[in-house]
Amino acid sequence: MTNNKQELTNQWLAKHPFLKDIGEMNLSIIQILEKIKTEPLHLPDLDFYKEAFGKGIPVLQNEELQKSLYEPVEQVLRTLTKVLSDAQVPAAFKKSCQALHFYAENNSTTEILGYVLRQETNQVHAFCKKNSLDEKFANFSIWLSISHVVSQNSPAIKLWIEEKDWERNYCPVCGSLPVLAQLKQANDGHQRHLICGGCRTSWTYKRIGCAYCGNEELNRLRLYETAAEPDMRIDVCEDCHTYIKTYIKEDQETIYLADWATLHLDLLAEKEGFSKKGSSLLIN
């Protein structure tokens, strides 16, 4: 973690002391992941998947590409859960971590990795129940591991995706729904970018409309802004009753694109009766 990133985070926690515990835990996870190096993926020719991608099938929903992820993701998962098992973390978190680490050290994780990658929630639930694993923690740590491996190999995948048109509301890499959004300057004003709740990929999406149901009726879309966080707003949809937090500036992505850093805005949106649809890793 860069000194600047650490400094910005410390400043944010000083201003928001109620986020101290979750912020420090997420910082610890980031520091652990930064020390885990992975070998470059031996990716097949992505152009082979161009037709499927054009039909809306995300890159990592292709079977051969998934197979290339299993080994490096499993290695990251084992290392991450081992270090976390020995770290100063809440007791319940540690217990879940130790159980998953024990399983990963003594069994192949290919089955559950496949379920998580394909977002087969029923199978993930059944697998975790059968093997006495904390389902929420399993999803959390596996997506952390997937995100880390993808980030280590993102230039090749990102370049390929940017050459294609993707105007869908789910991630072009893994297929997860967005958990955050950001407005960035563009030639014609502002462009909206959605942030994946799974692998953390960012992609462009239409400026007006619900990021989840696609509703474009302005009288059914609202914005919540707060004096406490003027650089962040909450976009809500009255059709599907969901919300997405949107960072409306640039240069402070370290903070505003870390979902945990604005959990107080989640509480505000939920108090108004809206729900978050995209899953969250709680780190960036």
Backbone hydrogen bonds, N-H to C=O, Kabsch-Sander energy under -0.5 kcal/mol:
donor,donor_aa,acceptor,acceptor_aa,energy
6,Q,2,T,-2.4
7,E,3,N,-2.7
8,L,4,N,-2.7
9,T,5,K,-2.1
10,N,6,Q,-2.5
11,Q,7,E,-2.4
12,W,8,L,-2.1
13,L,9,T,-2.4
14,A,10,N,-1.9
15,K,11,Q,-1.6
16,H,12,W,-1.5
19,L,16,H,-2.3
20,K,17,P,-1.6
23,G,19,L,-2.9
24,E,20,K,-2.7
25,M,21,D,-2.0
26,N,22,I,-2.1
27,L,23,G,-2.2
28,S,24,E,-2.1
29,I,25,M,-1.9
30,I,26,N,-2.3
31,Q,27,L,-2.4
32,I,28,S,-2.1
33,L,29,I,-2.5
34,E,30,I,-2.3
35,K,31,Q,-0.7
35,K,32,I,-1.0
36,I,33,L,-1.5
37,K,35,K,-0.8
43,L,41,L,-1.5
46,L,44,P,-0.6
48,F,45,D,-1.8
49,Y,46,L,-2.1
50,K,47,D,-1.3
53,F,49,Y,-2.7
54,G,50,K,-2.3
55,K,51,E,-0.9
55,K,52,A,-0.6
56,G,53,F,-1.8
57,I,52,A,-2.1
59,V,172,P,-2.6
60,L,173,V,-3.6
61,Q,58,P,-1.7
62,N,59,V,-1.3
66,Q,62,N,-2.2
67,K,63,E,-2.1
68,S,64,E,-1.4
69,L,65,L,-0.7
69,L,66,Q,-1.2
70,Y,66,Q,-1.2
71,E,67,K,-0.6
73,V,69,L,-2.6
74,E,70,Y,-2.4
75,Q,71,E,-2.1
76,V,72,P,-2.2
77,L,73,V,-2.7
78,R,74,E,-2.3
79,T,75,Q,-2.1
80,L,76,V,-3.1
81,T,77,L,-2.5
82,K,78,R,-1.7
83,V,79,T,-2.4
84,L,80,L,-2.5
85,S,81,T,-1.7
86,D,82,K,-0.8
86,D,83,V,-0.8
87,A,84,L,-0.9
89,V,87,A,-1.5
94,K,90,P,-2.7
95,K,91,A,-2.4
96,S,92,A,-2.0
97,C,93,F,-2.3
98,Q,94,K,-2.8
99,A,95,K,-1.9
100,L,96,S,-2.0
101,H,97,C,-2.6
102,F,98,Q,-2.5
103,Y,99,A,-1.9
104,A,100,L,-2.8
105,E,101,H,-2.2
106,N,102,F,-1.1
106,N,103,Y,-0.7
107,N,103,Y,-1.2
113,L,109,T,-2.6
114,G,110,T,-2.3
115,Y,111,E,-1.9
116,V,112,I,-2.6
117,L,113,L,-2.8
118,R,114,G,-2.4
119,Q,116,V,-1.1
120,E,115,Y,-2.8
121,T,119,Q,-1.4
124,V,120,E,-2.2
125,H,121,T,-2.5
126,A,122,N,-2.4
127,F,123,Q,-2.6
128,C,124,V,-2.5
129,K,125,H,-2.2
130,K,126,A,-2.4
131,N,127,F,-2.0
132,S,129,K,-0.9
133,L,128,C,-2.8
135,E,133,L,-0.7
138,A,134,D,-2.7
139,N,135,E,-2.5
140,F,136,K,-2.3
141,S,137,F,-3.0
142,I,138,A,-2.4
143,W,139,N,-2.5
144,L,140,F,-1.8
145,S,141,S,-2.0
146,I,142,I,-2.8
147,S,143,W,-3.0
148,H,144,L,-2.1
149,V,145,S,-2.2
150,V,146,I,-2.8
151,S,147,S,-2.5
152,Q,148,H,-1.6
153,N,149,V,-0.7
153,N,150,V,-1.0
154,S,151,S,-0.8
157,I,153,N,-1.1
158,K,154,S,-3.7
159,L,155,P,-2.4
160,W,156,A,-1.6
161,I,157,I,-2.3
162,E,158,K,-2.5
163,E,159,L,-0.9
163,E,160,W,-0.6
164,K,161,I,-2.0
166,W,164,K,-0.6
171,C,176,S,-3.1
175,G,171,C,-0.7
179,V,195,I,-3.0
180,L,195,I,-1.2
181,A,245,K,-2.0
182,Q,193,H,-2.4
183,L,247,Y,-2.6
184,K,182,Q,-0.5
184,K,191,Q,-2.7
186,A,189,G,-3.3
189,G,186,A,-1.8
190,H,188,D,-0.5
191,Q,184,K,-3.0
192,R,205,Y,-0.7
193,H,182,Q,-3.0
194,L,203,W,-3.1
195,I,180,L,-2.9
196,C,194,L,-0.5
196,C,201,T,-3.0
197,G,177,L,-2.1
203,W,194,L,-1.9
205,Y,192,R,-2.4
210,C,215,N,-2.4
214,G,210,C,-0.9
218,L,216,E,-0.7
220,R,217,E,-2.4
221,L,218,L,-1.2
222,R,236,V,-2.2
224,Y,234,I,-2.4
226,T,232,M,-0.6
232,M,229,E,-1.7
233,R,246,T,-2.4
234,I,224,Y,-2.6
235,D,233,R,-0.6
235,D,244,I,-2.6
236,V,222,R,-2.8
236,V,234,I,-0.6
237,C,242,T,-2.4
238,E,220,R,-3.1
241,H,237,C,-1.1
242,T,237,C,-0.7
243,Y,275,S,-1.5
244,I,235,D,-2.1
245,K,179,V,-0.6
246,T,233,R,-3.2
247,Y,181,A,-2.7
248,I,231,D,-2.2
248,I,246,T,-0.6
255,I,252,Q,-1.2
256,Y,252,Q,-2.3
257,L,253,E,-2.0
258,A,255,I,-1.7
259,D,257,L,-0.7
261,A,258,A,-1.7
262,T,259,D,-1.3
263,L,260,W,-1.4
265,L,262,T,-1.3
266,D,262,T,-1.0
267,L,263,L,-1.9
268,L,264,H,-1.4
269,A,265,L,-2.3
270,E,266,D,-2.8
271,K,267,L,-2.0
272,E,268,L,-1.1
273,G,270,E,-1.5
274,F,269,A,-2.1
275,S,241,H,-2.1
277,K,243,Y,-0.5
